[in-house]
Amino acid sequence: MLTQAILDAAIEGLDTIPSYEPDLVGCPDRHFVSPGIPVNDFVAADCCSQLAIWVQPSQELGTTPGGLDAGRRSARYAWKNDVHFSLAISRCIPVGSSSATAVFTPPTAEALTEASRQHHADHWSLWNHMHNAVNAEDIMSLCDNVTILTMVPAVPAGGCSGWVMSLAAALDGYSEPVGS
């Protein structure tokens, strides 16, 4: 399963963090292939630290120069499936507190700065390792036109923060008998 291979590579990448930052941690214990966008991603404090992958919408790519002649691709039995994946890492971050008189005290700048060390280590280890895994053809072959599209920070919420990486691959379909 391709999603599992991508997840395994991400786990491996995150687990390199302690080798260059011994006081930081590797991959969270909770990691999984999700059937869709993880419901609790970045919002549930009870399950914040996790790594999840899911499949995004897929589309058909053009096969002629410039992607022209789109209506005739399937008539020539030539198409490429453009399959997108999202990979999200989330971690707990410091939150403020409210006193008995409802006075809110935000987390200290020092606490947020310290939490950002793990946050940024997650980003760099995933970004670097996934590129290396693609180049080594550990996940897919270079012919699959694997592209690591973006790595976007998630807006901190519910005591969680993290990153979402978007990947795409141009995959061949498979032949099957159609009709009766």
C-alpha positions as CSV (number, residue, x, y, z in Angstrom):
1,M,0.0,0.0,0.0
2,L,1.6,3.3,-1.1
3,T,0.2,5.3,1.8
4,Q,1.8,2.9,4.2
5,A,5.2,3.2,2.4
6,I,5.0,7.0,2.7
7,L,4.0,6.8,6.3
8,D,6.9,4.4,7.0
9,A,9.4,6.8,5.4
10,A,8.0,9.7,7.5
11,I,8.3,7.6,10.7
12,E,11.9,6.8,9.7
13,G,12.6,10.5,9.0
14,L,11.1,11.8,12.3
15,D,13.1,9.1,14.2
16,T,16.3,10.8,13.0
17,I,15.6,13.9,15.1
18,P,17.2,12.6,18.4
19,S,20.4,11.8,16.5
20,Y,21.0,15.5,15.9
21,E,19.0,17.0,18.7
22,P,19.3,14.5,21.6
23,D,16.8,16.5,23.8
24,L,14.0,16.3,21.2
25,V,11.9,13.2,20.4
26,G,11.3,11.2,17.2
27,C,8.1,10.1,15.7
28,P,5.0,10.1,18.0
29,D,3.8,6.7,19.1
30,R,0.4,7.3,17.4
31,H,0.8,7.1,13.6
32,F,-1.7,5.7,11.1
33,V,-3.2,5.7,7.6
34,S,-6.4,7.7,7.9
35,P,-9.5,7.0,5.7
36,G,-9.8,10.8,5.4
37,I,-8.8,14.0,7.1
38,P,-8.1,13.0,10.7
39,V,-11.0,14.5,12.7
40,N,-8.9,15.3,15.7
41,D,-5.9,16.7,13.8
42,F,-4.6,19.8,15.6
43,V,-7.6,20.3,17.8
44,A,-7.9,17.5,20.3
45,A,-5.5,17.9,23.2
46,D,-6.0,14.2,24.3
47,C,-4.6,12.9,21.0
48,C,-2.4,15.8,19.8
49,S,0.9,14.1,19.2
50,Q,0.4,12.0,16.1
51,L,1.4,11.4,12.5
52,A,-1.2,10.6,9.9
53,I,-1.4,10.2,6.1
54,W,-4.5,10.3,3.9
55,V,-5.3,10.4,0.2
56,Q,-6.5,13.6,-1.3
57,P,-8.4,14.0,-4.5
58,S,-7.0,12.4,-7.6
59,Q,-7.2,13.6,-11.1
60,E,-6.3,12.6,-14.7
61,L,-3.1,14.2,-16.1
62,G,-2.7,15.1,-19.7
63,T,-0.4,12.9,-21.8
64,T,0.2,15.1,-24.8
65,P,2.7,18.0,-24.9
66,G,1.3,20.7,-22.8
67,G,-1.7,18.6,-21.7
68,L,-3.7,19.5,-24.7
69,D,-6.2,17.3,-26.5
70,A,-7.7,16.3,-23.1
71,G,-10.9,14.8,-24.5
72,R,-9.0,12.2,-26.6
73,R,-6.6,10.8,-24.0
74,S,-8.7,7.7,-23.1
75,A,-9.4,7.0,-26.7
76,R,-5.7,6.4,-27.2
77,Y,-5.5,4.3,-24.0
78,A,-3.1,6.7,-22.5
79,W,-3.5,8.5,-19.2
80,K,-1.8,9.2,-15.9
81,N,-3.4,9.3,-12.6
82,D,-2.3,12.3,-10.5
83,V,-2.7,11.1,-6.9
84,H,-2.3,13.5,-4.0
85,F,-1.4,12.6,-0.4
86,S,-1.3,14.7,2.8
87,L,1.0,13.8,5.7
88,A,0.4,15.6,9.0
89,I,2.5,15.7,12.1
90,S,1.1,17.4,15.2
91,R,2.5,17.9,18.7
92,C,1.3,19.5,21.9
93,I,2.4,23.0,22.6
94,P,2.1,25.2,25.7
95,V,-1.3,26.8,26.3
96,G,-2.2,29.7,28.6
97,S,-4.2,29.4,31.7
98,S,-7.1,31.3,33.3
99,S,-7.3,32.3,36.9
100,A,-10.3,32.0,39.2
101,T,-11.2,35.5,38.2
102,A,-11.1,34.6,34.5
103,V,-7.8,36.5,33.8
104,F,-6.0,34.8,31.0
105,T,-2.3,34.3,31.2
106,P,-0.6,33.3,27.9
107,P,2.2,30.8,27.8
108,T,5.6,32.4,28.2
109,A,7.7,33.4,25.2
110,E,10.4,31.0,26.5
111,A,7.9,28.0,26.6
112,L,6.7,28.7,23.1
113,T,10.2,29.1,21.8
114,E,11.2,25.8,23.4
115,A,8.2,24.1,21.8
116,S,9.1,25.5,18.4
117,R,12.4,23.6,18.5
118,Q,10.5,20.3,18.2
119,H,8.1,21.9,15.7
120,H,10.8,23.0,13.4
121,A,12.8,19.8,13.8
122,D,9.7,17.9,12.7
123,H,9.5,20.1,9.6
124,W,13.1,19.8,8.6
125,S,13.5,16.1,9.2
126,L,10.3,15.3,7.2
127,W,11.2,17.7,4.4
128,N,14.8,16.4,4.1
129,H,14.1,12.7,4.6
130,M,11.1,12.5,2.2
131,H,13.2,14.1,-0.5
132,N,16.0,11.6,0.2
133,A,13.5,8.7,0.2
134,V,12.1,9.7,-3.2
135,N,15.6,10.2,-4.7
136,A,16.6,6.7,-3.4
137,E,13.4,5.3,-4.8
138,D,12.6,4.0,-1.4
139,I,9.0,5.0,-1.7
140,M,8.3,5.0,-5.4
141,S,10.3,5.1,-8.5
142,L,11.5,8.3,-10.1
143,C,9.3,7.4,-13.1
144,D,6.3,8.0,-10.9
145,N,7.0,11.7,-11.0
146,V,6.8,12.0,-7.3
147,T,6.6,15.7,-6.2
148,I,6.7,17.0,-2.7
149,L,4.5,20.0,-3.2
150,T,4.4,21.9,0.0
151,M,4.9,21.8,3.8
152,V,2.6,24.2,5.5
153,P,2.5,25.0,9.2
154,A,-0.9,24.3,10.8
155,V,-2.5,27.1,12.8
156,P,-2.0,26.3,16.5
157,A,-5.3,25.3,18.1
158,G,-6.4,23.3,21.1
159,G,-2.9,23.0,22.4
160,C,-1.6,21.5,19.2
161,S,0.5,22.6,16.3
162,G,2.2,20.9,13.5
163,W,2.8,20.7,9.7
164,V,1.0,19.3,6.7
165,M,3.1,18.0,3.8
166,S,1.4,17.6,0.4
167,L,2.8,15.0,-2.0
168,A,1.7,14.0,-5.5
169,A,2.6,11.1,-7.8
170,A,1.7,10.3,-11.4
171,L,0.8,6.6,-11.2
172,D,-0.2,4.2,-13.9
173,G,-3.6,2.5,-13.6
174,Y,-4.1,-1.2,-14.0
175,S,-5.9,-3.2,-16.7
176,E,-9.1,-4.9,-16.0
177,P,-11.9,-6.5,-18.1
178,V,-14.8,-4.1,-18.5
179,G,-18.3,-5.0,-19.5
180,S,-20.2,-8.3,-19.7
